[in-house]
Amino acid sequence: MDLQLLFVTAAVSFVLALLAGPLCIPLLQKLKLGQQVRGEGPQEHLKKAGTPTMGGIIILLAFTLAFVKFSVINTEFYVLLIVTLGFGFVGFLDDLIKVVKKRSLGLTSLQKLIGQIFFSAIACWFLIDAEHSTALSIPGTSISFDGGAWVYYPFIVLMLLAISNAVNFTDGVDGLLSTVSIPAFGAYALIAMQATQFPSAIASSAMAGAALGFLVYNAHPAKVFMGDTGSLGIGGAIGTVAILTKQEFLFVIIGGVFVIEMLSVVIQVLSFKTRGKRIFKMSPIHHHYELSGWSEWRIVFVFFTVSLVLAALGLYLNKGL
């Protein structure tokens, strides 16, 4: 396996997303699948109400076609499809309810959780059957430990839930999630290639290309939003790749922007409940900078730069790509 195939996969996925945009966006507009904006969010976002949402369909379609075309079919292949499309389906239901009910909240937290656990459990069944390693290693060290299946599989289910929701938190500014996810998927594509994890490398390349193609329509001012359809699908994909490449903890570095976004929400909630005070003007943290006067373009550029640096650091810790 070489870099050329990764570039070809990303390029095909990119073109597929570009072609799908002009087909899907008018359809979403015709079906009146417009974004419902929270009243308590930044006031600048109120003018975005009605922008077509559920554009994550574009990402998942381009990803799936490119992935199926270039990947080999084995256990990894099925696990990646199950989690990515399964989580995307949960997001699709969430987006659909928001639009139909004309409210900013779709599925309840419990309903989302049940859906995500369901698809995670199916993936675990495949991994158990394939005797997937249950060892966990610390990035940049020779330290590893193995608590066995009873520790590992509950851990990776929680990991998939945490990552998918962290990625979901990042989707709040035009082009932000699409942009910061590209370096992360690029890093995991190289890690998977080095580890000869063929489907994971192809999946990472396909998702990076799909995200870049979608960015053409999602950059500020966005013509379409990905919605939870896209964000949960992306989160499921990158979490699964981290698991399959046995770089579970390295996600904290490579996906550091997502981790920071999630931590900002946790810190904000804990501070308000325990002290009655907020740390940030608004969480997730990209909204804090938005309310501090940063333009959406500046937020995207800075967060992308941080994501790029963290991806490079992750590759360095993974012993030297």
Secondary structure by P-SEA (a helix, b strand, c coil): ccaaaaaaaaaaaaaaaaaaccccaaaaaaacbbbbbbcccccccccccccccccaaaaaaaaaaaaaacccccaaaaaaaaaaaaaaaaaaaaaaaaaaacccccccaaaaaaaaaaaaaaaaaaaaaaccccccccccccbbbbccccccaaaaaaaaaaaaaaaaaaccccaaaaaaaaaaaaaaaaaaaaacaaaaaaaaaaaaaaaaaaaaccccccccccccccaaaaaaaaaaaaaaacccccccccaaaaaaaaaaaaaaaaaaaacccccccccaaaaaaaaacccaaaaaaaaaaaaaaaaaaaaaaaccc
